[in-house]
Amino acid sequence: SKLYNAKESNAYQEASVRTASAFLNKCLPLNTHVRSLMAAIGMMNENLCPDKTSMAAHVTNICAMTSEEGVAYPVGGPRAICHALTSVIEQCGGRVVAGVSLQELLLEKLDEKKETKKKTNGEENDPLKGPKPKCKGIRLQNGMDIKVSKDDGSVISMLGFIPTFLNLLPADTRAAHGVPPGLPAISERRPLMKIMVGLKGSKADLNLTGADWYRLPNASLPYDEMDQATGQIRFGAIGVDAGGDDLTTDGEATGETETTSVGGRRGKQNKTATPATAKKITRRCKFQTGESWMKVSFPSAKDPSWHDRYGPISTCVVTVEACDDFVRAFDTKPQIYSILKGAGNSTSGEMGRLMDRVMKDLLQTFPQLEDNIICTQMYGPVRSGLTHCPARFAIKGNRPETSYPGLFVGGADLTVGDSFSASIVGGWMAANAAMGYSMIDHVYLKKNLTSDLEQFMEEPSLVTERDGVVVEDVGVPFKEVNIDEENATKAAESSKEE
């Protein structure tokens, strides 16, 4: 059994450094519609084509969507979990500080003996080797220092790898001691814009569903081509590149021939190679009505306690990618995005134009929302972690432990981005690492933070008694709904027949 699990782990690891398009073309060679559908299920939360998507992220998303357990949503929303955890932290003597801006990590200075030993070993030119300063806290923008209370305390950053090591790690420390192995090979995902819409009416009044709606140009239908002489099929590319086509200037080729593109449209292709003097100019990324990547969700329709707390009011969140008017891509190592100055100004003309285009698409898709909009607000650009390319899962440094003692990294960068459950798993991995659980504990001893807590904690329940008082273990008031499973199964079967 252990040998089989090891083989399965190796197979998953090998697949993580390969792209999803190779698997889709090999496993689904005959039906382009099915291939496009699987590409959509495998990468819904990022505008990334299968030829750039890691198969690890692709198969993880497919397994999550096809799981018999279904999809869960916390009662009271994710904020209710934060409130519940805050109570536990404060009861244990901790403190939760919100609404603060971080400046940099606090690290201890290495003593002279360790520095001398490092130099005598000939490691002065290799920042990845030798002792590293210990992380002992964080400094806020207002100058306040928050330090760990004990020598063996830990600092866990849930912001992701790029913000932690490029923004919070002091520049002199980064230059002297380096960053996690492989960090220069990864890329940041394009930041996102969030449009929040307040609606008049309940989910029943507006016919809203808890399911998310996506428009996925990265999974558009491929157009396969067949060689008439050999009968061999050349697979078309799935999806449209978010960055657009590259334009060339300064020395364009003159020989042209007509070809049929993978999208089925006629176009022209240069016979000769582009000269070395030609400059490639990437087309600007702009939100195109009816075409660009877009996600629409209704959080109020997912929360069973919403109506009891707020009445006949609903919420909608529309997520789109930030245009080049708000962010700028840098071809650095790692590849990062810079948020332009004034990008979050709600009074800017570009912000208003983007809002108009997004709202037009929203009302065309959900016409029942028209005349029921109470308010709208745009928030962003918001950084969203690493892109799901193979390099993200291949580098050795993508793990909770870092080369700096006392510093750990958690969050969705360790697993799959833009996923609430993946973020929880990333936090769980960081907590296990901070507590000292090793690979031997996890793999061979089946020992981790959860298994140890199960020995001392009781099974959670909605209603329990504490000190003679009946209380509920939920963050918000909630009336449990009893579902008749037999009738629900019959209704589902009848809907399938229809």
C-alpha positions in Angstrom: 0.0 0.0 0.0 2.8 2.4 0.9 4.6 1.5 -2.4 1.4 2.2 -4.4 0.9 5.5 -2.7 4.5 6.5 -3.5 4.0 5.6 -7.2 0.8 7.6 -7.3 2.6 10.6 -5.7 5.4 10.4 -8.3 2.9 10.2 -11.1 1.1 13.4 -9.9 4.5 15.1 -9.4 5.6 14.2 -13.0 2.2 15.4 -14.4 2.6 18.7 -12.5 5.6 19.8 -14.7 3.7 19.0 -17.9 1.0 21.0 -19.6 -2.7 20.1 -19.7 -3.0 20.3 -23.5 -0.8 17.3 -24.0 -3.0 15.1 -21.9 -6.2 16.5 -23.4 -5.0 15.9 -26.9 -4.0 12.3 -26.1 -7.0 11.3 -24.0 -9.7 13.1 -26.0 -8.5 13.2 -29.6 -11.8 12.8 -31.4 -14.2 15.3 -29.9 -13.2 19.0 -29.8 -16.3 20.0 -27.7 -15.4 17.5 -24.9 -11.8 18.6 -25.0 -12.9 22.2 -24.7 -15.3 21.3 -21.8 -12.6 19.5 -19.9 -10.3 22.5 -20.4 -12.9 24.8 -18.9 -13.5 22.6 -15.9 -9.8 22.2 -15.3 -9.0 25.9 -15.2 -12.0 28.1 -14.5 -10.5 30.5 -12.0 -7.7 31.9 -14.2 -7.6 33.0 -17.8 -4.9 30.5 -18.8 -4.9 28.3 -21.8 -4.2 24.5 -21.4 -0.9 24.8 -23.3 0.3 27.0 -20.3 -1.6 25.2 -17.5 0.1 22.7 -15.2 -1.7 19.3 -15.4 -1.5 19.2 -11.6 -3.8 22.2 -11.2 -6.0 20.9 -14.1 -6.7 17.5 -12.6 -7.1 18.9 -9.1 -9.9 21.2 -10.3 -11.6 18.4 -12.2 -11.5 16.1 -9.2 -13.0 18.9 -7.0 -15.8 19.6 -9.5 -16.7 15.9 -9.9 -16.4 15.0 -6.2 -19.4 13.2 -4.7 -19.1 15.4 -1.6 -20.2 18.4 -3.6 -19.2 22.0 -2.9 -19.4 23.5 0.6 -19.9 27.1 1.7 -19.5 28.4 5.3 -22.6 29.5 7.1 -22.3 33.3 7.4 -19.7 33.4 4.7 -15.9 33.2 5.0 -15.9 36.1 7.5 -17.8 34.0 10.0 -14.9 31.6 10.1 -12.6 34.5 10.8 -14.8 35.7 13.7 -14.9 32.2 15.2 -11.1 31.8 15.0 -10.7 35.2 16.5 -12.6 34.1 19.6 -10.4 31.0 20.0 -7.2 33.0 19.5 -8.2 35.6 22.1 -9.2 32.9 24.6 -5.7 31.5 24.2 -4.1 34.8 24.9 -3.5 35.9 21.4 -4.4 39.1 19.6 -5.9 39.8 16.2 -5.0 43.1 14.5 -6.9 44.1 11.3 -6.8 47.0 9.0 -3.0 47.5 9.1 -0.4 47.9 6.4 2.8 45.9 6.5 6.2 47.4 5.9 8.9 44.7 6.2 9.9 41.5 8.0 12.1 41.8 11.1 15.2 39.6 11.1 17.9 39.1 13.7 21.4 40.0 12.8 23.8 37.1 12.4 26.7 37.1 14.9 30.2 37.6 13.7 31.3 34.0 14.4 28.7 32.6 12.1 29.6 35.1 9.4 33.3 34.3 9.7 32.6 30.5 9.5 30.6 31.1 6.4 33.4 33.0 4.7 36.0 30.4 5.6 34.0 27.7 4.0 34.1 29.6 0.7 30.4 30.3 0.6 30.6 34.1 0.6 29.6 34.2 -3.1 26.6 31.9 -2.8 23.7 33.5 -1.0 21.8 30.2 -0.9 24.3 28.6 1.3 25.4 29.3 4.8 23.4 30.5 7.8 20.3 32.7 7.4 19.0 35.4 9.8 16.1 34.3 11.9 12.7 36.0 11.4 11.4 37.5 14.6 8.4 39.6 13.7 6.9 42.2 11.3 7.1 46.0 11.1 3.9 48.0 10.3 3.8 51.1 8.1 3.2 53.2 11.2 6.5 52.1 12.7 5.1 49.6 15.2 7.0 46.3 15.6 5.2 43.1 16.4 7.6 40.4 17.5 7.2 36.8 18.5 6.9 36.2 22.2 9.3 33.3 22.4 12.6 32.3 20.8 11.0 29.4 19.0 8.1 31.5 17.8 7.1 31.6 14.1 6.0 34.2 11.6 3.6 32.8 8.9 2.9 34.8 5.8 -0.3 34.0 4.0 0.3 36.7 1.4 2.1 34.4 -1.1 5.7 34.0 -2.2 6.1 37.1 -4.3 4.7 39.6 -1.8 6.6 37.9 1.0 10.1 37.8 -0.5 10.0 40.7 -2.9 8.0 43.2 -0.9 8.4 42.3 2.8 11.9 40.8 2.9 14.4 43.7 3.2 16.3 44.3 0.0 19.7 44.1 1.7 18.8 40.8 3.3 17.5 39.5 0.0 20.7 40.4 -1.8 22.9 38.9 0.9 21.0 35.7 1.6 18.9 35.0 -1.4 15.3 33.8 -1.9 13.7 30.3 -2.0 15.1 28.0 -4.7 13.2 28.4 -8.0 11.5 31.7 -7.1 12.9 33.5 -10.2 11.3 30.9 -12.5 7.7 31.5 -11.4 5.2 34.1 -12.6 2.6 36.2 -11.0 -0.9 36.0 -12.1 -2.5 39.1 -13.6 -4.3 41.0 -10.8 -8.1 41.1 -10.6 -10.8 43.7 -10.4 -13.9 43.1 -8.2 -17.2 44.8 -9.0 -19.6 44.4 -6.0 -23.3 44.9 -6.7 -26.1 45.3 -4.2 -29.5 44.0 -5.3 -33.1 44.6 -4.2 -34.9 41.3 -3.7 -34.2 37.8 -2.4 -32.7 35.0 -4.4 -36.2 33.6 -5.0 -37.4 37.0 -6.2 -34.5 37.4 -8.6 -34.2 33.7 -9.5 -30.5 33.6 -8.4 -28.5 30.5 -8.0 -25.5 29.6 -5.8 -23.6 28.3 -8.8 -20.9 30.6 -10.3 -21.1 31.7 -13.9 -17.9 31.9 -16.0 -17.0 33.1 -19.5 -13.8 31.3 -20.4 -11.9 32.4 -23.6 -9.1 30.2 -22.4 -11.2 27.2 -23.2 -12.7 28.2 -26.5 -13.4 25.5 -29.1 -10.3 24.3 -30.9 -10.2 23.7 -34.7 -8.4 20.5 -35.7 -6.9 20.2 -39.1 -6.3 17.0 -41.2 -3.4 16.5 -43.6 -5.1 15.3 -46.8 -2.1 13.4 -47.9 -1.3 11.4 -44.8 -4.6 11.6 -42.9 -2.8 12.8 -39.8 -4.7 15.1 -37.5 -3.1 18.3 -36.2 -4.7 19.3 -33.0 -5.8 22.9 -32.8 -5.0 25.1 -29.8 -7.7 25.4 -27.1 -8.4 28.9 -26.0 -7.3 32.4 -26.8 -4.2 33.9 -25.3 -5.1 36.7 -22.9 -2.2 38.8 -24.0 -3.3 38.9 -27.6 -1.2 38.4 -30.7 2.2 39.8 -31.0 2.7 42.6 -33.5 6.0 43.1 -35.3 7.6 46.4 -36.5 10.9 47.5 -37.9 11.7 45.1 -40.7 8.6 43.1 -41.4 8.7 40.2 -43.9 7.2 40.8 -47.3 6.5 37.2 -48.5 2.9 36.3 -47.4 0.7 33.2 -47.9 -2.9 32.6 -47.0 -3.5 30.0 -44.4 -6.4 28.8 -42.2 -5.9 29.5 -38.5 -6.9 27.3 -35.6 -9.9 29.6 -35.0 -11.3 28.8 -38.5 -10.7 32.3 -39.8 -8.7 33.2 -42.9 -5.4 35.0 -42.2 -2.0 35.7 -43.5 1.3 34.2 -42.4 4.8 35.2 -43.3 6.9 32.8 -45.3 10.2 34.1 -44.1 11.3 34.3 -40.6 11.0 37.7 -38.9 14.3 39.5 -38.9 16.3 39.9 -35.8 15.8 43.7 -35.9 12.0 43.3 -35.6 10.5 44.3 -32.3 7.6 42.4 -30.8 4.9 44.5 -29.3 2.3 42.7 -27.2 -1.2 43.9 -27.8 -2.7 45.8 -24.8 -4.9 43.8 -22.5 -8.4 45.4 -22.4 -11.7 44.1 -21.2 -13.8 43.4 -24.3 -17.5 43.2 -24.0 -18.8 39.7 -24.7 -15.3 38.2 -25.0 -13.0 38.7 -22.0 -12.7 36.4 -19.0 -15.4 37.0 -16.5 -16.8 35.4 -13.3 -20.1 36.2 -11.7 -21.1 34.9 -8.3 -24.0 35.5 -5.9 -22.6 35.1 -2.3 -26.0 35.8 -0.7 -27.5 32.9 -2.6 -24.9 30.5 -1.2 -25.4 31.4 2.4 -28.4 29.8 4.0 -28.4 32.3 6.9 -28.4 35.4 4.7 -32.1 36.0 4.4 -32.7 35.7 8.2 -29.9 38.3 8.8 -30.5 40.8 6.1 -33.9 40.2 4.6 -34.8 40.6 0.9 -31.4 41.9 -0.2 -29.0 40.1 -2.4 -25.3 40.6 -3.4 -23.4 39.9 -6.6 -19.6 39.9 -7.2 -18.2 40.2 -10.7 -14.5 39.4 -11.2 -12.5 40.4 -14.3 -8.8 40.8 -15.0 -7.2 44.1 -14.5 -6.6 45.9 -17.8 -3.2 47.5 -18.8 -4.7 50.8 -17.7 -4.4 49.6 -14.1 -1.4 47.3 -14.0 1.9 46.9 -15.9 3.6 43.6 -16.6 7.4 43.4 -16.1 9.5 40.7 -17.9 11.6 40.1 -14.9 12.6 37.0 -12.9 10.1 36.3 -11.4 7.6 37.9 -13.7 5.5 40.3 -11.8 2.9 43.0 -12.2 3.1 46.5 -10.9 -0.1 48.3 -9.9 -0.1 51.8 -11.5 -0.4 54.9 -9.3 -4.0 55.9 -9.0 -5.3 52.6 -10.4 -7.8 52.2 -7.5 -9.2 55.7 -7.8 -12.9 55.2 -8.2 -13.3 58.7 -9.9 -11.0 58.0 -12.8 -12.4 57.8 -16.3 -10.9 54.3 -17.0 -12.5 52.9 -13.9 -15.9 54.3 -15.0 -15.5 52.9 -18.5 -14.6 49.5 -17.2 -17.6 49.5 -14.9 -19.9 50.3 -17.8 -18.6 47.5 -19.9 -18.8 45.0 -17.1 -22.3 46.0 -16.1 -23.4 45.7 -19.7 -22.2 42.1 -19.8 -23.8 41.4 -16.4 -27.2 42.6 -17.4 -27.1 40.8 -20.8 -26.4 37.6 -18.9 -28.8 38.2 -16.0 -31.5 40.5 -17.4 -33.6 40.0 -14.2 -31.1 42.2 -12.3 -32.0 45.3 -14.3 -34.0 47.9 -12.3 -33.1 46.0 -9.1 -29.6 47.4 -8.6 -29.2 49.4 -5.4 -25.5 50.2 -5.5 -22.2 49.3 -7.3 -18.6 49.5 -6.2 -15.4 48.6 -7.9 -12.4 47.3 -5.8 -8.9 46.6 -7.1 -6.5 45.8 -8.6 -6.1 42.8 -6.2 -3.1 40.6 -6.4 -4.1 36.9 -6.8 -1.0 34.9 -6.3 1.0 32.8 -8.7 -0.1 31.7 -12.2 -0.8 27.9 -12.6 2.1 27.2 -14.9 4.2 24.0 -14.6 7.1 26.0 -13.0 4.9 26.8 -10.0 4.7 23.1 -9.1 8.2 22.2 -10.2 10.4 24.5 -8.1 11.8 23.2 -4.8 11.1 26.4 -2.9 7.3 26.1 -3.2 6.8 24.7 0.3 5.8 26.1 3.8 9.4 26.0 5.1 11.7 28.7 4.0 15.5 29.1 4.3 15.0 31.8 6.9 14.4 30.2 10.4 11.1 31.1 11.9 9.6 32.2 8.6 6.9 30.1 7.0 4.7 30.7 3.9 1.0 29.5 3.6 -2.0 30.1 1.5 -3.2 29.1 -2.0 0.3 29.5 -3.6 1.1 26.1 -2.1 -1.9 24.4 -3.6 -4.3 25.8 -6.2 -5.2 29.5 -6.4 -8.5 31.3 -6.0 -10.0 28.4 -4.0 -11.3 28.8 -0.5 -10.6 25.1 0.4 -7.1 25.3 -1.2 -6.3 28.3 1.0 -7.4 26.3 4.1 -5.1 23.4 3.0 -2.3 25.9 2.5 -2.8 27.2 6.0 -2.9 23.7 7.4 0.4 22.9 5.7 2.0 26.0 7.2 0.7 25.2 10.7 2.1 21.7 10.5 5.4 23.0 9.3 5.6 25.6 12.1 4.7 22.9 14.7 7.6 20.7 13.5 5.8 17.9 11.7 8.1 16.3 9.2 7.6 14.2 6.0 8.2 11.1 8.1 5.3 12.1 10.4 2.9 12.6 7.5 3.8 9.7 5.3 5.0 6.9 7.5 3.6 7.6 11.0 0.3 9.1 9.7 0.8 11.8 12.3 -0.2 15.5 11.8 -1.8 18.4 13.5 -5.3 17.2 12.8 -4.8 13.6 14.0 -3.2 14.9 17.2 -6.1 17.3 17.9 -8.6 14.6 17.3 -7.3 12.8 20.4 -8.3 15.7 22.6 -11.2 17.4 20.9 -14.8 16.3 20.6 -16.8 16.1 17.4 -18.2 19.5 16.5 -22.0 19.9 16.6 -24.4 22.8 16.0 -25.8 22.8 19.5 -23.8 22.0 22.6 -23.9 22.8 26.3 -21.2 24.9 28.0 -21.4 25.6 31.7 -25.1 24.8 31.7 -25.8 27.2 28.8 -26.9 25.9 25.4 -24.9 27.6 22.6 -24.4 27.0 19.0 -20.9 26.5 17.4 -21.6 28.8 14.5 -20.5 32.3 13.8 -24.0 33.7 13.0 -27.6 32.8 13.9 -28.7 29.9 11.7 -31.7 27.7 11.4 -30.8 24.2 10.3 -32.8 23.1 7.3 -33.8 19.4 7.2 -33.7 18.0 3.7 -35.7 14.9 2.7 -33.0 13.0 0.8 -35.5 10.6 -0.8 -37.7 13.3 -2.3 -34.6 15.3 -3.3 -33.3 12.2 -5.2 -36.6 11.7 -7.0 -36.7 15.4 -8.0 -33.2 15.2 -9.4 -34.0 12.1 -11.4 -37.2 13.6 -12.8 -35.3 16.7 -13.8 -32.7 14.6 -15.7 -35.5 12.8 -17.6 -37.0 16.1 -18.6 
